[in-house]
């Protein structure tokens, strides 16, 4: 993050907006009226910026109906090559994440590549890859952010270094002459 000296905005990569939101959400536990205002104003501004970023990304995303046949074929492969429970159900590592049987991983990778390159699914896979590339490029791009700053004297005494570090650029230190 770089601070523009000619004006108050900060220049952030769009991906950093999501990181800052997570940092600010962790700050809600601290007390102090001025700090609470600092917290809520910045969280509101970051949330607004995030909604704008997400809207742009949603406009880049291919429509789900365009990818249905591809997604169905891909899921069928994942289910076929996933580890199975005693009742034969596929083992999941998390939401939409199958635990592929390590003994069949090489065969799975080959079948998945063949499916993605097949005439039936190549167009959908190309759209997915194009979306991923455009999304990454967009998130790597810069955006201006007008932070609400806080004087260091209004920081909570129990603010930890881990919580202070991400907001250093938001803090104004008074220098007494």
C-alpha positions in Angstrom: 0.0 0.0 0.0 1.3 3.4 -0.9 0.1 6.7 0.5 -0.3 9.5 -2.0 1.2 12.6 -0.4 -0.6 15.0 -2.7 -4.0 14.0 -1.4 -5.5 11.7 1.2 -6.4 8.6 -0.8 -4.5 5.4 -0.7 -3.8 3.3 -3.7 -4.5 -0.4 -3.1 -4.6 -3.4 -5.3 -8.2 -4.6 -5.5 -7.3 -7.9 -3.8 -6.0 -5.9 -0.8 -9.5 -4.6 -0.2 -10.6 -8.1 0.8 -7.6 -8.4 3.1 -8.3 -5.1 4.8 -11.9 -5.9 5.3 -10.8 -9.1 7.2 -8.4 -7.0 9.3 -11.0 -4.4 10.1 -13.5 -7.1 11.1 -11.0 -8.2 13.7 -10.8 -4.7 15.1 -14.4 -4.6 16.3 -13.5 -6.1 19.7 -11.6 -2.9 20.8 -13.2 -0.2 22.9 -13.2 3.6 22.6 -15.6 6.0 20.9 -13.1 7.5 18.4 -11.7 4.1 17.6 -15.3 2.7 17.1 -15.9 5.6 14.6 -12.6 4.8 12.8 -13.5 1.1 12.7 -17.1 1.6 11.4 -16.3 4.3 8.8 -13.5 2.3 7.3 -15.4 -1.0 7.3 -18.3 0.8 5.6 -16.0 2.3 3.0 -14.2 -1.0 2.4 -17.5 -2.9 2.2 -18.7 -0.4 -0.5 -15.5 -0.8 -2.4 -15.7 -4.7 -2.1 -19.3 -4.7 -3.5 -18.2 -2.7 -6.5 -15.3 -5.1 -7.1 -17.6 -8.1 -6.7 -20.1 -6.7 -9.1 -17.4 -6.2 -11.8 -16.2 -9.8 -11.3 -19.8 -11.1 -11.5 -20.1 -9.4 -14.9 -16.9 -11.2 -16.1 -18.2 -14.6 -14.9 -19.7 -16.9 -17.5 -23.4 -17.7 -17.0 -23.9 -20.9 -15.1 -26.3 -22.3 -17.8 -23.4 -22.0 -20.4 -21.3 -24.2 -18.2 -23.9 -26.8 -17.0 -22.9 -29.7 -19.2 -19.2 -29.1 -18.4 -19.8 -28.9 -14.7 -21.9 -32.1 -14.8 -19.2 -34.0 -16.7 -16.5 -32.6 -14.3 -18.5 -33.6 -11.2 -19.1 -37.1 -12.6 -15.3 -37.6 -12.9 -14.7 -36.2 -9.4 -17.3 -38.6 -7.9 -15.9 -41.5 -9.9 -12.3 -41.0 -8.7 -13.0 -39.8 -5.2 -12.3 -42.0 -2.1 -15.5 -43.7 -1.0 -17.1 -44.1 2.4 -18.3 -47.6 3.5 -21.7 -46.9 1.9 -20.1 -45.9 -1.4 -20.6 -42.2 -1.1 -17.7 -40.0 -2.2 -15.5 -38.5 0.5 -15.5 -34.7 0.6 -12.6 -32.6 1.9 -14.9 -29.6 2.1 -17.7 -27.9 0.2 -17.4 -28.9 -3.5 -14.1 -30.5 -2.8 -13.7 -34.2 -3.4 -10.9 -36.3 -1.8 -9.4 -38.0 -4.9 -8.1 -41.5 -4.3 -4.2 -41.1 -4.4 -3.9 -44.5 -6.1 -6.1 -43.2 -9.0 -4.8 -39.6 -9.1 -2.7 -40.0 -12.3 -5.6 -41.7 -14.1 -8.0 -39.0 -12.8 -5.7 -36.1 -14.0 -5.5 -37.7 -17.5 -9.3 -38.2 -17.7 -9.9 -34.6 -16.5 -7.5 -33.2 -19.0 -9.1 -35.2 -21.8 -12.6 -34.1 -20.8 -11.6 -30.5 -20.7 -9.9 -30.7 -24.1 -12.7 -32.7 -25.7 -14.7 -31.0 -28.5 -17.8 -31.2 -26.3 -16.3 -29.2 -23.4 -13.3 -27.2 -24.8 -15.3 -24.0 -25.3 -16.7 -24.1 -21.7 -13.2 -24.8 -20.3 -11.7 -21.9 -22.4 -14.4 -19.6 -21.0 -13.5 -20.7 -17.4 -9.8 -20.1 -18.0 -10.5 -16.7 -19.6 -12.6 -15.7 -16.6 -9.9 -16.8 -14.2 -7.3 -14.8 -16.1 -9.5 -11.7 -16.3 -10.4 -12.0 -12.7 -6.8 -12.2 -11.6 -5.8 -9.3 -13.8 -8.6 -7.2 -12.4 -7.8 -8.0 -8.8 -4.1 -7.2 -9.4 -5.2 -3.7 -10.7 -5.3 -0.7 -8.5 -8.1 1.3 -6.9 -8.1 4.4 -4.8 -9.4 4.3 -1.3 -10.2 7.3 0.9 -9.5 6.0 4.4 -10.9 7.5 7.6 -7.7 8.1 9.6 -7.2 8.2 13.4 -4.7 9.9 15.6 -2.5 7.5 17.5 -3.7 8.9 20.9 -7.1 7.4 20.2 -5.9 3.9 19.6 -6.9 1.4 22.2 -4.2 0.7 24.8 -4.7 -3.0 24.3 -4.4 -2.9 20.5 -1.9 -5.7 19.6 0.9 -5.4 17.2 -0.8 -7.9 14.9 -3.9 -5.8 14.8 -2.0 -2.5 14.4 0.3 -3.5 11.6 -2.3 -3.7 8.8 -3.7 -0.3 9.7 -0.4 1.6 10.1 -1.1 3.7 7.0 -4.4 4.9 8.6 -2.8 6.2 11.8 -1.7 9.8 12.2 1.1 10.3 14.7 1.2 13.7 16.4 4.6 15.2 16.6 5.0 17.6 19.5 7.5 20.4 18.9 
